Amino acid sequence: MKDLDCMKIEEEIKQKTFKSAYHKAFINVMYTSGWLQQQQAAIFKPYSITLPQYNILRILRGQHPQPATVSLLIERMLDKTSNASRIVDKLEVKGLVTRKQCPADRRTVDVLITDKGLGLLKEMETIEGGEATGIKNLTEEEAITLSDLLDKIRNK
């Protein structure tokens, strides 16, 4: 691990002891998740976009030029608690996506990223990968290990 002048979780939350190593790790993951979200929000602010909006634009870019349904967006979103329909509404007002009734299924709405949306993502390319959030404090090997450990946590 790189030698960094970083605050330990004990210092960050002013708690000296934990019930167990598992409890400490859980608290650390929760705290770091919130911290990363705050960092990401600050990075996205100049672009007038939120992390869920960015996530939907990235999904739509991956689908481009094919449309996506709202249910596909929900399935692929990072934050499963986000209201995809409401987010699409906001992106449409900004001119970053369009919505049209699906010709094959009138109950379904097709969502497409616009050229303006693609342009915004192009402009934001330098911030992709979370590099401005501190993830680059890890070595590549540590980043791989972290990803593997996070995957293992979700494997119930």
Buried (B, 14 or more C-beta within 10 A) or exposed (E): EEEEEEEEBBEBEEEEEBEEEEEBBBBBBEEEEEEBEEBBEEBBEEBEBBBBBBBBBBBBBEBBEEBBBBEBBBEBBEEEEBEBEEBBEBBBEBEBBBBEEEEEEEEBBBBBBBEEBBEBBEEBEEBEEBEBBBBEEBEEEEBEEEEEEEEEEEEE
